């Protein structure tokens, strides 16, 4: 990490959070895990636009940040894996809830503005 990177973090600590949960698929992964543990195949079905390689990278990154945990188990003769929230991730819940609420409000306001503009 360069001195410039440290300055950017000090200027905007939100970048620390974005660095952990940002990316094309990480927010979707975190959103899906709200319903409970999921297997890799569950993610591939729920996020069909994501390649398996990218899903695996994002899952590993979230696991590396201790946001999710990966539990291996035997499924017959095959070793399976299941992903779920870590206890540490629960400290992120208020931030994710706030982002979700803001996104929904923004979407509603944007649609209202578009409709008003279309009728003008």
DSSP file (Angstrom, degrees, kcal/mol; ACC not computed):
  #  RESIDUE AA STRUCTURE BP1 BP2  ACC     N-H-->O    O-->H-N    N-H-->O    O-->H-N    TCO  KAPPA ALPHA  PHI   PSI    X-CA   Y-CA   Z-CA
    1    1 A X              0   0    0      0, 0.0     2,-0.1     0, 0.0     0, 0.0   0.000 360.0 360.0 360.0 131.2    0.0    0.0    0.0
    2    2 A X     >  -     0   0    0      1,-0.1     4,-1.9     4,-0.0     5,-0.1  -0.387 360.0-108.7 -88.0 168.2    1.4    3.3   -1.0
    3    3 A X  H  > S+     0   0    0      1,-0.2     4,-2.2     2,-0.2     5,-0.1   0.866 121.7  56.6 -61.8 -36.3    1.3    6.6    1.0
    4    4 A X  H  > S+     0   0    0      2,-0.2     4,-2.1     1,-0.2    -1,-0.2   0.903 104.9  51.3 -62.2 -41.6   -1.2    7.9   -1.6
    5    5 A X  H  > S+     0   0    0      1,-0.2     4,-2.1     2,-0.2    -2,-0.2   0.910 109.2  50.6 -61.5 -42.6   -3.5    4.9   -0.9
    6    6 A X  H  X S+     0   0    0     -4,-1.9     4,-2.4     1,-0.2    -1,-0.2   0.900 109.1  51.6 -62.8 -41.2   -3.3    5.6    2.9
    7    7 A X  H  X S+     0   0    0     -4,-2.2     4,-2.2     1,-0.2    -1,-0.2   0.900 108.4  51.4 -61.9 -40.8   -4.2    9.3    2.2
    8    8 A X  H  X S+     0   0    0     -4,-2.1     4,-1.6     2,-0.2    -2,-0.2   0.904 110.7  48.5 -63.9 -40.5   -7.3    8.2    0.1
    9    9 A X  H  < S+     0   0    0     -4,-2.1    -2,-0.2     1,-0.2    -1,-0.2   0.924 111.7  48.9 -65.1 -44.4   -8.5    5.9    2.9
   10   10 A X  H  < S+     0   0    0     -4,-2.4     3,-0.3     1,-0.2    -1,-0.2   0.864 111.9  49.9 -63.6 -35.4   -8.0    8.7    5.5
   11   11 A X  H  < S+     0   0    0     -4,-2.2    -1,-0.2     1,-0.3    -2,-0.2   0.790 129.7  16.2 -72.6 -27.7   -9.9   11.1    3.3
   12   12 A X    ><  -     0   0    0     -4,-1.6     3,-2.0    -3,-0.2     4,-0.3  -0.669  58.1-178.2-150.6  88.3  -12.8    8.6    2.8
   13   13 A X  T >> S+     0   0    0     -3,-0.3     3,-1.3     1,-0.3     4,-1.0   0.683  79.5  78.1 -64.2 -15.9  -13.2    5.6    5.1
   14   14 A X  H 3> S+     0   0    0      1,-0.3     4,-2.6     2,-0.2    -1,-0.3   0.833  83.0  67.1 -58.9 -29.8  -16.2    4.5    3.1
   15   15 A X  H <> S+     0   0    0     -3,-2.0     4,-2.1     1,-0.2    -1,-0.3   0.806  92.3  59.5 -62.4 -28.9  -13.6    3.2    0.6
   16   16 A X  H <> S+     0   0    0     -3,-1.3     4,-1.0    -4,-0.3    -1,-0.2   0.934 109.1  42.8 -62.4 -45.2  -12.5    0.6    3.2
   17   17 A X  H >X S+     0   0    0     -4,-1.0     4,-2.8    -3,-0.2     3,-0.7   0.927 112.8  51.7 -66.8 -45.4  -16.0   -0.8    3.2
   18   18 A X  H 3X S+     0   0    0     -4,-2.6     4,-2.4     1,-0.3    -1,-0.2   0.874 105.0  58.0 -60.5 -36.3  -16.4   -0.6   -0.5
   19   19 A X  H 3< S+     0   0    0     -4,-2.1    -1,-0.3    -5,-0.2    -2,-0.2   0.823 113.3  39.1 -61.7 -31.3  -13.1   -2.5   -0.8
   20   20 A X  H << S+     0   0    0     -4,-1.0    -2,-0.2    -3,-0.7    -1,-0.2   0.903 131.9  21.9 -85.8 -45.9  -14.5   -5.4    1.2
   21   21 A X  H  < S+     0   0    0     -4,-2.8     6,-0.2    -5,-0.1    -3,-0.2   0.473 100.9 102.1-105.7  -2.9  -18.1   -5.6   -0.1
   22   22 A X     <  +     0   0    0     -4,-2.4     2,-0.2    -5,-0.4     3,-0.1  -0.311  42.5  86.0 -80.6 166.2  -17.7   -3.9   -3.5
   23   23 A X  S  > S-     0   0    0      1,-0.1     4,-0.5     2,-0.1    -3,-0.0  -0.589  87.1 -73.2 126.8 170.8  -17.5   -5.7   -6.8
   24   24 A X  T  4 S+     0   0    0     -2,-0.2     4,-0.2     1,-0.2    -1,-0.1   0.870 124.4  18.6 -68.3 -36.9  -19.9   -7.0   -9.3
   25   25 A X  T  > S+     0   0    0     -3,-0.1     4,-2.6     2,-0.1     5,-0.2   0.632 100.4  83.9-114.7 -16.3  -21.1  -10.0   -7.4
   26   26 A X  H  > S+     0   0    0      1,-0.2     4,-2.6     2,-0.2     5,-0.2   0.918  93.0  49.4 -59.3 -45.9  -20.3   -9.5   -3.7
   27   27 A X  H  X S+     0   0    0     -4,-0.5     4,-2.2    -6,-0.2    -1,-0.2   0.914 112.7  48.5 -60.1 -39.3  -23.3   -7.4   -2.9
   28   28 A X  H  > S+     0   0    0     -4,-0.2     4,-2.7     2,-0.2    -1,-0.2   0.912 110.5  51.3 -65.2 -42.0  -25.6  -10.0   -4.6
   29   29 A X  H  X S+     0   0    0     -4,-2.6     4,-2.0     1,-0.2    -2,-0.2   0.939 111.9  46.5 -59.2 -47.7  -23.9  -12.9   -2.7
   30   30 A X  H  < S+     0   0    0     -4,-2.6     4,-0.4     1,-0.2    -1,-0.2   0.883 112.3  50.8 -63.5 -38.1  -24.4  -11.1    0.6
   31   31 A X  H >< S+     0   0    0     -4,-2.2     3,-1.2    -5,-0.2     4,-0.3   0.920 110.3  49.2 -64.9 -44.2  -28.0  -10.3   -0.2
   32   32 A X  H >< S+     0   0    0     -4,-2.7     3,-1.4     1,-0.3    -2,-0.2   0.855 102.5  61.6 -65.4 -35.0  -28.7  -14.0   -1.1
   33   33 A X  G >< S+     0   0    0     -4,-2.0     3,-1.4     1,-0.3    52,-0.3   0.600  80.8  84.4 -70.6  -9.0  -27.1  -15.3    2.1
   34   34 A X  G <  S+     0   0    0     -3,-1.2    -1,-0.3    -4,-0.4    -2,-0.2   0.846  87.6  55.1 -57.6 -32.1  -29.8  -13.4    4.1
   35   35 A X  G <  S-     0   0    0     -3,-1.4    -1,-0.3    -4,-0.3     2,-0.2   0.582 124.1 -88.7 -79.8 -10.3  -32.0  -16.4    3.6
   36   36 A X    <   -     0   0    0     -3,-1.4    -1,-0.3    -4,-0.2    47,-0.1  -0.722  69.9 -16.1 129.4 179.9  -29.5  -18.8    5.0
   37   37 A X        -     0   0    0     -2,-0.2     2,-0.3    -3,-0.1    47,-0.2  -0.146  58.9-166.5 -58.2 148.6  -26.6  -21.0    4.0
   38   38 A X  E     -A   83   0A   0     45,-2.4    45,-3.6     4,-0.0     2,-0.2  -0.981  15.8-131.0-137.9 149.1  -26.1  -21.7    0.3
   39   39 A X  E >>  -A   82   0A   0     -2,-0.3     4,-1.6    43,-0.2     3,-0.5  -0.531  35.9-105.4 -89.0 164.5  -24.0  -24.1   -1.7
   40   40 A X  H 3> S+     0   0    0     41,-0.6     4,-2.1     1,-0.2     3,-0.2   0.906 122.4  55.7 -56.8 -42.6  -21.9  -23.0   -4.6
   41   41 A X  H 3> S+     0   0    0      1,-0.2     4,-1.7     2,-0.2    -1,-0.2   0.824 102.0  57.5 -62.4 -30.5  -24.5  -24.5   -7.0
   42   42 A X  H <> S+     0   0    0     -3,-0.5     4,-2.3     2,-0.2    -1,-0.2   0.908 107.0  48.4 -64.1 -41.2  -27.2  -22.4   -5.4
   43   43 A X  H  X S+     0   0    0     -4,-1.6     4,-2.5    -3,-0.2    -2,-0.2   0.908 108.1  53.6 -65.2 -41.4  -25.2  -19.3   -6.2
   44   44 A X  H  < S+     0   0    0     -4,-2.1    -1,-0.2     1,-0.2    -2,-0.2   0.862 113.2  43.6 -64.6 -33.5  -24.7  -20.4   -9.9
   45   45 A X  H >< S+     0   0    0     -4,-1.7     3,-0.5    -5,-0.2    -1,-0.2   0.881 116.6  46.3 -74.7 -38.6  -28.4  -20.8  -10.3
   46   46 A X  H 3< S+     0   0    0     -4,-2.3     2,-0.3     1,-0.3    -2,-0.2   0.771 123.0  34.3 -76.2 -25.9  -29.3  -17.5   -8.5
   47   47 A X  T ><  +     0   0    0     -4,-2.5     3,-1.5    -5,-0.2    -1,-0.3  -0.620  68.4 165.1-127.4  70.8  -26.7  -15.5  -10.4
   48   48 A X  T <  S+     0   0    0     -3,-0.5    -1,-0.1    -2,-0.3    -2,-0.1   0.736  71.5  62.3 -65.2 -22.3  -26.6  -17.0  -13.8
   49   49 A X  T 3  S+     0   0    0     -3,-0.1     2,-0.4     2,-0.1    -1,-0.3   0.673  88.5  85.7 -76.5 -15.7  -24.7  -14.1  -15.4
   50   50 A X  S <  S-     0   0    0     -3,-1.5     2,-0.1    -7,-0.2    -3,-0.1  -0.696  80.3-127.1 -88.3 135.3  -21.7  -14.7  -13.1
   51   51 A X     >  -     0   0    0     -2,-0.4     4,-2.5     1,-0.1     5,-0.2  -0.419  21.7-116.9 -72.9 156.2  -19.1  -17.2  -14.3
   52   52 A X  H  > S+     0   0    0      1,-0.2     4,-2.6     2,-0.2     5,-0.2   0.876 116.3  56.1 -61.0 -36.5  -18.1  -19.9  -11.8
   53   53 A X  H  > S+     0   0    0      2,-0.2     4,-2.2     1,-0.2    -1,-0.2   0.928 109.5  44.4 -61.5 -45.7  -14.6  -18.5  -11.7
   54   54 A X  H  > S+     0   0    0      2,-0.2     4,-2.6     1,-0.2     5,-0.2   0.903 112.7  51.2 -68.4 -40.9  -15.8  -15.0  -10.7
   55   55 A X  H  X S+     0   0    0     -4,-2.5     4,-2.8     1,-0.2     5,-0.2   0.940 110.8  49.1 -59.6 -45.8  -18.2  -16.4   -8.1
   56   56 A X  H  X S+     0   0    0     -4,-2.6     4,-2.6     1,-0.2    -2,-0.2   0.907 111.2  49.9 -61.0 -41.9  -15.4  -18.5   -6.6
   57   57 A X  H  X S+     0   0    0     -4,-2.2     4,-2.4     2,-0.2    -1,-0.2   0.926 113.0  45.8 -63.0 -44.6  -13.1  -15.5   -6.5
   58   58 A X  H  X S+     0   0    0     -4,-2.6     4,-2.5     2,-0.2     5,-0.2   0.898 112.9  49.9 -67.3 -39.9  -15.7  -13.3   -4.8
   59   59 A X  H  X S+     0   0    0     -4,-2.8     4,-2.3    -5,-0.2    -2,-0.2   0.924 112.0  48.1 -63.5 -43.7  -16.6  -16.1   -2.3
   60   60 A X  H  X S+     0   0    0     -4,-2.6     4,-2.7    -5,-0.2    -2,-0.2   0.904 111.4  50.9 -62.5 -40.6  -12.9  -16.6   -1.5
   61   61 A X  H  X S+     0   0    0     -4,-2.4     4,-1.6     2,-0.2    -2,-0.2   0.929 111.4  46.6 -64.1 -44.5  -12.5  -12.8   -1.0
   62   62 A X  H  <>S+     0   0    0     -4,-2.5     5,-2.5     1,-0.2     6,-1.1   0.870 113.4  49.6 -65.5 -35.9  -15.4  -12.6    1.3
   63   63 A X  H ><5S+     0   0    0     -4,-2.3     3,-1.5    -5,-0.2    -2,-0.2   0.904 108.3  53.3 -67.4 -40.5  -14.2  -15.6    3.2
   64   64 A X  H 3<5S+     0   0    0     -4,-2.7    -2,-0.2     1,-0.3    -1,-0.2   0.816 108.0  50.2 -63.2 -31.0  -10.7  -14.0    3.4
   65   65 A X  T 3<5S-     0   0    0     -4,-1.6    -1,-0.3    -5,-0.2    -2,-0.2   0.403 115.6-118.9 -86.1   2.0  -12.3  -10.8    4.9
   66   66 A X  T < 5S+     0   0    0     -3,-1.5    23,-0.3     2,-0.2    22,-0.2   0.712  81.9 120.8  66.6  23.5  -14.1  -13.0    7.5
   67   67 A X  S   <S+     0   0    0     -5,-2.5    19,-2.1    -6,-0.2     2,-0.3   0.846  78.5  19.9 -83.2 -36.9  -17.5  -11.9    6.2
   68   68 A X  E    S-B   85   0A   0     -6,-1.1     2,-0.4    17,-0.3    17,-0.2  -0.863  72.7-139.8-125.9 163.6  -18.6  -15.4    5.3
   69   69 A X  E     -B   84   0A   0     15,-3.0    15,-2.0    -2,-0.3     2,-0.5  -0.939   7.2-144.7-122.9 149.8  -17.6  -18.9    6.3
   70   70 A X  E     -B   83   0A   0     -2,-0.4     2,-0.5    13,-0.2    13,-0.2  -0.959  14.3-167.9-114.2 125.5  -17.2  -22.0    4.2
   71   71 A X  E     -B   82   0A   0     11,-3.0    11,-2.3    -2,-0.5     2,-0.3  -0.962   7.6-151.7-117.1 124.4  -18.1  -25.3    5.8
   72   72 A X  E     +B   81   0A   0     -2,-0.5     2,-0.3     9,-0.2     9,-0.2  -0.688  22.0 165.8 -93.0 148.2  -17.2  -28.5    4.1
   73   73 A X  E     -B   80   0A   0      7,-2.5     7,-3.7    -2,-0.3     2,-0.5  -0.976  39.3 -99.6-153.3 162.2  -19.2  -31.7    4.5
   74   74 A X  E     -B   79   0A   0     -2,-0.3     2,-0.6     5,-0.2     5,-0.2  -0.772  26.4-173.3 -88.6 128.2  -19.6  -35.1    3.0
   75   75 A X  E >  S-B   78   0A   0      3,-4.0     3,-1.4    -2,-0.5     2,-0.5  -0.797  70.2 -59.2-118.4  84.3  -22.6  -35.5    0.7
   76   76 A X  T 3  S-     0   0    0     -2,-0.6     0, 0.0     1,-0.2     0, 0.0  -0.693 118.8 -20.9  73.7-122.6  -22.5  -39.2    0.0
   77   77 A X  T 3  S+     0   0    0     -2,-0.5     2,-0.4    -3,-0.1    -1,-0.2   0.419 126.0  86.4 -95.9   0.0  -19.1  -39.8   -1.5
   78   78 A X  E <  S- B   0  75A   0     -3,-1.4    -3,-4.0     0, 0.0     2,-0.6  -0.813  76.2-128.8-106.5 140.2  -18.6  -36.2   -2.6
   79   79 A X  E     - B   0  74A   0     -2,-0.4    -5,-0.2    -5,-0.2     2,-0.2  -0.768  33.1-171.1 -84.7 123.3  -17.2  -33.4   -0.5
   80   80 A X  E     - B   0  73A   0     -7,-3.7    -7,-2.5    -2,-0.6     2,-0.4  -0.675  10.4-146.0-109.7 167.5  -19.6  -30.5   -0.6
   81   81 A X  E     - B   0  72A   0     -9,-0.2   -41,-0.6    -2,-0.2     2,-0.4  -0.989   7.2-165.6-136.0 145.6  -19.3  -26.9    0.7
   82   82 A X  E     -AB  39  71A   0    -11,-2.3   -11,-3.0    -2,-0.4     2,-0.4  -0.990   9.1-149.6-131.6 138.7  -21.8  -24.5    2.1
   83   83 A X  E     +AB  38  70A   0    -45,-3.6   -45,-2.4    -2,-0.4     2,-0.3  -0.866  24.4 156.7-110.4 142.0  -21.4  -20.8    2.6
   84   84 A X  E     - B   0  69A   0    -15,-2.0   -15,-3.0    -2,-0.4     2,-0.1  -0.949  45.7 -75.3-151.8 170.4  -23.0  -18.7    5.4
   85   85 A X  E     - B   0  68A   0    -52,-0.3   -17,-0.3    -2,-0.3     2,-0.2  -0.413  42.3-134.1 -67.9 144.6  -22.5  -15.5    7.3
   86   86 A X     >  -     0   0    0    -19,-2.1     4,-0.9    -2,-0.1     3,-0.1  -0.527  25.6-110.4 -86.6 165.6  -19.9  -15.3    9.9
   87   87 A X  T >4 S+     0   0    0      1,-0.2     3,-0.7     2,-0.2     4,-0.4   0.886 121.5  57.5 -61.4 -37.1  -20.6  -13.8   13.3
   88   88 A X  G >4 S+     0   0    0      1,-0.2     3,-1.8   -22,-0.2     4,-0.3   0.857  96.5  62.6 -62.1 -35.8  -18.3  -10.9   12.2
   89   89 A X  G >> S+     0   0    0    -23,-0.3     3,-2.6   -22,-0.3     4,-0.5   0.831  88.1  70.8 -59.8 -31.9  -20.5  -10.3    9.2
   90   90 A X  G X< S+     0   0    0     -4,-0.9     3,-0.7    -3,-0.7     4,-0.4   0.754  87.1  65.0 -61.0 -21.5  -23.4   -9.4   11.5
   91   91 A X  G <4 S+     0   0    0     -3,-1.8    -1,-0.3    -4,-0.4     4,-0.3   0.698  99.4  54.3 -70.7 -16.9  -21.5   -6.2   12.4
   92   92 A X  G <> S+     0   0    0     -3,-2.6     4,-2.5    -4,-0.3     3,-0.4   0.589  82.7  92.6 -88.1 -13.4  -22.0   -5.2    8.7
   93   93 A X  H <X S+     0   0    0     -3,-0.7     4,-3.0    -4,-0.5     5,-0.3   0.884  82.3  50.7 -53.1 -49.1  -25.8   -5.7    8.9
   94   94 A X  H  > S+     0   0    0     -4,-0.4     4,-2.3     1,-0.2    -1,-0.2   0.897 112.5  47.6 -59.4 -38.0  -26.7   -2.1    9.8
   95   95 A X  H  > S+     0   0    0     -3,-0.4     4,-2.4    -4,-0.3    -1,-0.2   0.921 113.8  46.3 -67.9 -43.0  -24.5   -0.8    6.9
   96   96 A X  H  X S+     0   0    0     -4,-2.5     4,-2.6     2,-0.2    -2,-0.2   0.900 112.6  50.6 -66.3 -39.7  -26.1   -3.2    4.4
   97   97 A X  H  X S+     0   0    0     -4,-3.0     4,-2.8    -5,-0.2     5,-0.2   0.917 110.9  49.2 -62.2 -42.7  -29.6   -2.4    5.7
   98   98 A X  H  X S+     0   0    0     -4,-2.3     4,-2.6    -5,-0.3    -2,-0.2   0.916 111.9  48.4 -63.5 -42.8  -28.9    1.3    5.3
   99   99 A X  H  X S+     0   0    0     -4,-2.4     4,-2.5     2,-0.2    -2,-0.2   0.909 112.3  49.4 -63.1 -41.5  -27.6    0.8    1.8
  100  100 A X  H  X S+     0   0    0     -4,-2.6     4,-2.4     2,-0.2    -2,-0.2   0.937 112.5  46.7 -61.9 -47.6  -30.6   -1.4    0.9
  101  101 A X  H  X S+     0   0    0     -4,-2.8     4,-2.4     1,-0.2    -2,-0.2   0.909 113.1  48.9 -62.9 -42.4  -33.0    1.2    2.2
  102  102 A X  H  X S+     0   0    0     -4,-2.6     4,-3.0    -5,-0.2     5,-0.2   0.926 110.6  51.5 -63.1 -43.8  -31.3    4.1    0.5
  103  103 A X  H  X S+     0   0    0     -4,-2.5     4,-2.5     1,-0.2    -2,-0.2   0.903 110.7  47.8 -60.1 -43.0  -31.3    2.1   -2.8
  104  104 A X  H  X S+     0   0    0     -4,-2.4     4,-2.3     2,-0.2    -1,-0.2   0.920 113.9  46.7 -65.6 -43.2  -35.0    1.4   -2.6
  105  105 A X  H  X S+     0   0    0     -4,-2.4     4,-2.6     2,-0.2    -2,-0.2   0.924 113.4  48.9 -63.9 -43.5  -35.8    5.1   -1.8
  106  106 A X  H  X S+     0   0    0     -4,-3.0     4,-2.7     2,-0.2    -2,-0.2   0.912 110.8  50.4 -62.3 -42.9  -33.5    6.3   -4.6
  107  107 A X  H  X S+     0   0    0     -4,-2.5     4,-2.4    -5,-0.2    -1,-0.2   0.923 111.5  48.2 -61.1 -45.2  -35.1    3.9   -7.1
  108  108 A X  H  X S+     0   0    0     -4,-2.3     4,-2.2     1,-0.2    -2,-0.2   0.919 113.6  47.0 -62.6 -44.0  -38.6    5.0   -6.1
  109  109 A X  H  X S+     0   0    0     -4,-2.6     4,-2.4     2,-0.2    -2,-0.2   0.898 111.7  51.3 -64.6 -40.0  -37.6    8.7   -6.4
  110  110 A X  H  X S+     0   0    0     -4,-2.7     4,-2.3     2,-0.2    -2,-0.2   0.907 110.6  47.7 -64.5 -42.6  -35.9    8.0   -9.8
  111  111 A X  H  X S+     0   0    0     -4,-2.4     4,-2.4     2,-0.2    -1,-0.2   0.912 111.8  50.8 -65.4 -41.5  -39.0    6.3  -11.2
  112  112 A X  H  X S+     0   0    0     -4,-2.2     4,-2.3     1,-0.2    -2,-0.2   0.904 110.8  48.7 -61.4 -41.5  -41.2    9.2   -9.9
  113  113 A X  H  X S+     0   0    0     -4,-2.4     4,-2.4     2,-0.2    -1,-0.2   0.888 110.5  51.0 -66.3 -39.5  -38.9   11.7  -11.6
  114  114 A X  H  X S+     0   0    0     -4,-2.3     4,-2.1     2,-0.2    -2,-0.2   0.911 111.0  48.2 -64.3 -42.1  -39.0    9.8  -14.8
  115  115 A X  H  X S+     0   0    0     -4,-2.4     4,-1.4     2,-0.2    -2,-0.2   0.910 112.0  49.0 -65.8 -41.2  -42.8    9.6  -14.8
  116  116 A X  H  X S+     0   0    0     -4,-2.3     4,-0.8     1,-0.2    -1,-0.2   0.908 112.0  49.0 -63.8 -40.4  -43.0   13.3  -14.1
  117  117 A X  H  < S+     0   0    0     -4,-2.4     3,-0.4     1,-0.2    -1,-0.2   0.860 108.4  54.1 -66.4 -35.2  -40.6   14.1  -16.9
  118  118 A X  H  < S+     0   0    0     -4,-2.1    -1,-0.2     1,-0.2    -2,-0.2   0.798 109.6  47.4 -70.2 -28.4  -42.5   11.9  -19.3
  119  119 A X  H  <        0   0    0     -4,-1.4    -1,-0.2     1,-0.2    -2,-0.2   0.598 360.0 360.0 -89.1 -10.9  -45.8   13.8  -18.6
  120  120 A X     <        0   0    0     -4,-0.8    -1,-0.2    -3,-0.4    -2,-0.1   0.473 360.0 360.0 -76.3 360.0  -44.3   17.3  -19.0
